[in-house]
Amino acid sequence: MKDAVYLDKSKRKYKGNLHTHTTWSDGSQEAEDVVAAFKAKGYDFISITDHDIYARTADYDTESFVVLPGMERGGLNLVPDEDPGYHFGVLDDPTMRPEKERFQHLQAFEVPIPWEGPQSPQKLIDEMKAHGNLVIFNHPEWHLTRFEDMVQYDGFFAVEIYNHATEWTPSSSYGAAYWDHALQNGKRVFGIAADDSHEHDQGSKISEYGGGWVCVEAEEPTQQGIITALKNGQFYSSSGPEIVDYRVENGVVHVECSPCQYIMFKAFPLRGPFLVERETGELMSSGSMKIKQGMQYIRVECVDEKGRIAWSNPIFVADLAEGK
């Protein structure tokens, strides 16, 4: 079995939010104010993903901050005004040679999208990719997506596994069960945590900014560098803790993190260990597990004292075979 480094503690990681809204759709803040808010929180990049209107602007880019072109494409409902439907995060991929022309700044798209049958979500994913975009399956739990429906679709590179804004809705903000279901059905997809910030209630003491993010180990803090790292899974997602290092050596998975209450190794089809200092209650900053024969993938969740989680991306065990 080969060794592999997924996150290297010696390399810089860049913090970003891939799901946020402005007054270009239903957000309450102007784009420049949204950028300023995330800069103030120490972010290195965001994507402005307004509903069905594409943002492509370098007006807010600096040497230390990047706005990735993108949008949230939705309005595809099985039953108009009743079914929660589908929303997809769309990120411009400068490394891709698109089949069709790339979307332009503030290009608007018609909603709702007519439902033409079970193939409709796949057609939408394919259309977004044809124009040179990566696609994220946004907040499946909030949309009440059925597990069996999600796994019939292909072409999305990631699932939104934590959506901070939906913490205060009747549906859960966590989508990791959908992620595992996709992985267990053979899909090689990554997990994304995001804010989905709208800031509708500006008087609220609960901010939609800074609750979910990704930390990307990119070669450089540019659109191309960040997108390349995202496509390669060189990032982790979080609602609080940090993952510092993540690797396989001599058939053992090692993770280093900020101090956490426990560390869970999520594996399939065999279970991984649950690590916790039960007797002392001391916090943990590292953990390891030996890869067992028959395991298909392994991912890690590091959970801090407040219940906040950092999610690694999956290790696909087949990739570690000698000769691959």
Sequence and secondary structure as in RCSB ss.txt:
>XXXX:A:sequence
MKDAVYLDKSKRKYKGNLHTHTTWSDGSQEAEDVVAAFKAKGYDFISITDHDIYARTADYDTESFVVLPGMERGG
LNLVPDEDPGYHFGVLDDPTMRPEKERFQHLQAFEVPIPWEGPQSPQKLIDEMKAHGNLVIFNHPEWHLTRFEDM
VQYDGFFAVEIYNHATEWTPSSSYGAAYWDHALQNGKRVFGIAADDSHEHDQGSKISEYGGGWVCVEAEEPTQQG
IITALKNGQFYSSSGPEIVDYRVENGVVHVECSPCQYIMFKAFPLRGPFLVERETGELMSSGSMKIKQGMQYIRV
ECVDEKGRIAWSNPIFVADLAEGK
>XXXX:A:secstr
   EEEE TTS  EEEEEEE  TTTT SS HHHHHHHHHHTT SEEEE  BTB B   TT BTTBEEE EEEEEE
E SSTTTS  EEEEEEE TTS  SS    TT B  SSB   STTHHHHHHHHHHHTTEEEEE  TTTTT  HHHH
TT     EEEEEEGGGGGSSS SB HHHHHHHHHTT   EEEEE  B    TT SS STTSSEEEE  SSSSHHH
HHHHHHTT EEEESS  EEEEEEETTEEEEEEEEESEEEEEEESS   EEE TTT   EEEEEEE  TT  EEEE
EEE TTS EEE   EEGGGGSTT 
